[in-house]
């Protein structure tokens, strides 16, 4: 099983003081870094290496976030037409989740939470085959999500 952690962290130096992002780590690695490795082959083919993995965690000051909806298979925050089966896990590096988010299907069972079917809706030709799925123990996942406010 994979392991996840969620944490409020400063949004970064390009953002106003006090803005925080939901930082995600999967198996101890920053999730945007994992995504960057998956996106590099597609980005290189498009001569856009600099935008591979250019994500930030969802910025609470830029959108209203329903944690259960966003990360536990609820409706989340719709970003694009037809994305009702997927949710944004990461926002664009500019901080605007509606700009170029990383979308995924979040499937919740009694025992697990799985992220799969990743896509970048503004770059539909990018290939995420071989990236994920990530399957988490539901109890560990929920503890990590509840700890976000600590």
N, C-alpha and C positions, 0 to 999 in steps of 0.2 A: 504494500500500500504506500501511496505517496503521503507526504505530510505538508500541511499548509499553515502559514501564520499570517495574520492580518494585524496591522498596527497603524495608528495615526502617526504620521511623520510630517515634518515641514515640507511644503510643496516645492521649495527650492528657491534659489536666488533670483530666478526670473519672475517670481510671483510676489505679490504684496506680503509683507510680514504678517504672520498670524494665519495664513492659509495653510491648511493641512490636507495631505492626500492619504488615501488608504493604501498603504504600502503592502504588497503581497510578496511572500516568499514561498516557493515550492521546493521542498527538500533542502531548505537552507539557502537557496539561491534566489536573488531578486528575480521576480517573474518577468519583468521587461527584458532582462538579460537572456533568459531562456528563449523568449520570443524572438529576440534579435538573432540568435543563432539559427532559429527556424526560418526567419525571413530573409536572411542574407543571400541564399541562392536566387530567390526571386528578385530581390532588390538589385543584385549585381547584374542580372539579365536585363533589367530596366535602367541600368546605370544610375541607380538611386541608393547606393550603399548607405549614405548618411541618414536615410529615413528608416532603415531597418531597426526595429526595436525602439523607435522614438515615441515612447509612451510614458505616461505618468499615471499613478494610481488615481482613482476617482477623487476629484477635489471637492470636498464637502462644501466649500464656500461658493462653488460654481453651480451646484445642483443639489436638489433635495434627494437624499439617499435613504431608501427603505432597505436596510441591510438584508432582511429576510427575502424581500422581493428580488434584490440584486444578486445575492449570492446563494440563495437556497431554492432556486428554481421557480420563484414567483414571477410576477410580471416584469419586475425590474423597471428600468427606465427606457421606454421605446425610443430608438434613435432614428431608425430608417424604416420606410415602408416595407412590410413583409418580414420584419425581424421579430415577430411575436414568439418565436420558439427559441430565440437566443437573447443573451443579455451582454451588456458591456462589462468586461472584467477590468479593462484599462482604458483610459482616455488618451487622446492625442497629446503629444508632448507640449502643445500649446496650452493644455489645461481644459480645453473645451471637448467634452466627451462626444458631442455630436459631430465633431470635425472628422476624425479618423480613429474611431475606437477599435479595440480588439474585441471581437464578439465571440461567444462560445455558447454551446448548448450546455445547460446545467441540469443534470438529471439526479434527482434525489430518491433514494430507496430507504427502507427501514435501516439499513446498515451502512450505506455508502453515499457519497456525493461524487459525481463524475463530471469533469469538464472535457468536452470533445467538440468536434465539428467546428474548429476555429476558423474564423474568417476576418478579413479586413474589407468592409463593404465598399470603401472607396478605391480599393485595388482588388477587384474580384478575380483577377488572373493570378494573384499570388497563391502559391501552393503550400498548404499546411499539412500535406500528407506526411505521416511519420512523426508529427508533433502531437504528443499526447496519445491516447487519452490519459488524463490524470485522474486517478481514483483515490479518494480519501475515505478514511474511516469516518462515518458520520458523527460519532461522538467527539472525536478529536477535532473535526472541522467546526462543529458547533461551539466547542469550548474556545477555539481560536477566534471565532467570530464574536462571541460574547466578550472576550477579553479586549476587544478593540477599544472599548471605552475606559479601560483601566488606566 
